[in-house]
Amino acid sequence: MEAYILDWLNLLLRWLHVITAIAWIGSSFYFVWLDNSLVQPTDPELKEKGVGGELWAVHGGGFYNPQKYLLAPRQLPEHLHWFYWESYSTWLSGFALFSLLYLFNANVFLVDRNVFDMSGSMAGGTAVAFLVFNWLIYDAICSSIGDRPNADRLVNILVGLQVVVSVWAACHLFSGRAAFLISGASLATIMSANVLVWIIPGQRKMVASMRAGQAPDPIHGKRGKQRSVHNTYFTLPVLFAMLSNHYSMTYSAPHNWLVLLMIMAAGALIRQFFVLRHKGVYNWWYPGVAVALLLAVAVGLSPMMRDKPVPAALHHKEAAAPVAPSATAAAEGAAKTDAAPAPAAAAAGGFAQVQQVIEARCIQCHSAKPTLMPVPGKGVLLDSKEHISQHAQQIYQQAVVQKSMPLGNMTNITDDERAMIGKWFEAGAAVN
């Protein structure tokens, strides 16, 4: 029953997170497009009112005429709509989902002892610290340098270096799947904190000054604009990081930090193309380089290239030798499976041999009383031939096709054992 309740919480939080993220990203993209699509008004009355740009649009059977003031109207309206709850609700729902899935099961989802040997509690604390310290470092860069004249390029370079170091560190501390998610969550935290700490407070100060009959300090608008620009370039990299857990070929690569950085760079370049396009500038070099980066990653991760030996300098873990569980992990009850091969003949692929593999590699998370998780993963049980038959397709998809299970290969399943399961399924998945 507990697993069933957790699945519903997972579903509802994920649904909420996607809905709020669509609202936030949609409004953000719309205002970037609008800001770059406005034209100077020709109506003398609009110019007299202080309107610096306007746009005529048609949508849903209605005509719209948004106008942007150079500073503000002479008389501020009593009611102003503020765009911030989209940001806050996206981050809050995302962190709740991260806590439920990753922090609640840190020993399973965050830890890969072939990457870095630490306890589940240490991994959970480190993951939260990653979010906090990435924001603090980013904010320090922007606050200390961003107000200087012509400092945008230097700020952008330093922020880019921070992203590189952060991704590299995450991929050398956490399991690949978690590292990608935490890297994206770090950027998302920066984005939402920008809205909370700088953009909205700056706008409130400007509105308060105007209502008091005082000239607003333009520094608030400059700071808000700088953070808003960073947010728009972070968006596509964050979206990929959030989707990456469905594609183990990316996060399970031996040099996964480079894979993530190349795909993030491609996302930022694509966003730059559209930002310029809104201004009527078509620079095809940006999408061209982005496509080249994505092709390079796709080729590098292809089965043909994966079969070739990887230079030792690119390896961040030694997968050949199984790693015994640490004492702290044992104290938490995370019993590591012996890495000895399951007794079977890979060529046979019969159910008896497949069941032995599942008992050696899978039931630690998928039994009525799992040893690596508090409840059965996704509510899936594999501790009987009836359960194995019921979930045969999922076993094939997760363990053979995607190779995303076991998580982080904690139980050291071998390629021969995956192949055996594949042959069994392709032959009809009989359990007799």
C-alpha positions, 0 to 999 in steps of 0.5 A, a space after each residue: 500500500 505504501 508503494 501505491 501511495 508513493 506512486 500517486 504522489 509521484 504522479 501528482 507532483 510530476 503532473 503539477 511540476 510539468 504544468 507549472 513549468 509550461 506556464 513559467 517557460 511559456 510566459 518567459 519565452 513570450 516576453 522575450 519574443 514580445 520584447 524583441 518584436 516591438 516596433 516604435 509607435 507612429 501614433 503621436 498620442 502613444 509617443 506622448 504617453 511615453 510608449 516606446 514600443 507596440 505590437 499588433 497581434 491576433 489570437 483566438 479570434 481577438 486582436 491584441 495591442 500590447 504596449 511597452 513604456 520607455 519607463 512607466 506610464 505617468 499614472 500607475 494603474 492600481 492593479 498590476 499583474 506580477 509574473 512570479 508564481 509560475 517560477 515559485 510553483 515550478 521550483 517548489 513542485 520540482 524540489 518536492 518531487 526531487 525529495 520524494 524520488 531522490 532524497 527519500 531513496 538517496 542510497 539507491 538513486 544518488 549513490 554509485 559507489 563506482 563513482 564515489 563511495 558515500 552514504 545515502 545521508 551524505 549524498 542527500 546532504 551533498 545534493 542539497 548543498 549543490 543547489 545552495 552553493 551553485 546559487 551563492 557562487 552565481 549570485 556572487 559573480 553577478 553581484 560583484 561584477 555585474 554592475 560594472 560598465 560593459 561587464 556582461 561578457 566577463 560575467 557570462 564567461 565566469 558563469 559558463 565556467 561555473 556550469 562546467 565545474 559544477 557539471 564535472 563535480 556532479 558527475 564525479 560525486 553522484 550516479 549518472 542519472 542523479 548527476 544530470 538531474 542535480 545539474 539541471 536542478 542547480 540551474 533551475 534553482 538559480 533561475 527561480 532565485 533570480 526571480 525571488 531575490 532580484 527581479 521581483 524585488 527590483 520591480 517592487 522598488 521601482 513601482 514604490 518609487 513611482 507611486 511616491 513620485 520619485 524617479 526610480 533607480 535604473 540599476 534595478 532594471 539593469 540587474 533584473 534584465 541581466 538575470 532574466 537574460 541568463 534565465 532564458 539561456 538556462 531554459 533549454 539546458 534545464 529541460 534536457 537535464 530533466 528529461 535525461 533520466 529517460 535516456 540512460 545512453 547519455 548519463 551512463 556514458 563513461 564521460 557523461 559530464 562531457 555529454 551533458 555539457 555538449 548537449 547543454 551548449 547545443 540548447 543554449 545555442 539554439 536559444 540564441 538563434 531564436 532570440 536573434 530571430 525575434 529581432 529579425 536576425 537569422 544567424 544559421 551558425 548557431 543552430 549549425 553548431 548546435 546540430 554538430 554538437 548533438 551529432 557528435 554526441 550521438 555518434 560518440 554514444 552509438 553502439 559502434 563507438 561504444 564497443 571501442 576502448 575508451 581512453 583511460 583519461 576519460 574514465 571517471 569510474 572503474 566498472 570492471 571491479 565491483 566495489 564493496 559497500 562502505 561501512 556507513 552504507 551497511 549501517 543504513 541497511 543497504 546490502 550490496 549484492 555479490 558481484 559474482 556472475 549468476 549461474 547460467 549459460 548465456 547462450 541458453 536463455 531459458 527461464 530457470 537461468 533468467 530467474 536466477 539472474 533476476 534473483 541475483 540482480 533485481 529482487 533487492 529492489 523488487 521483492 515484498 521486502 526489498 533490501 535496497 529500498 524501503 518499498 518495492 521500486 515502482 511497486 513492481 515485484 519480481 520474486 515469483 515466476 508469475 510476477 516475472 511473467 507479468 512484467 516481462 516486457 518492462 524487464 526487457 525494456 529496462 534491463 536489455 534495451 535501455 540498460 537503465 536497470 538495475 539503477 546505477 548497476 548497483 548489483 553488477 549485472 553483466 552484459 551476458 546476463 542482459 543478453 540472456 534475458 533478451 533471448 528469453 524475451 524474444 523467444 516468447 518469455 515462457 516461464 514453464 
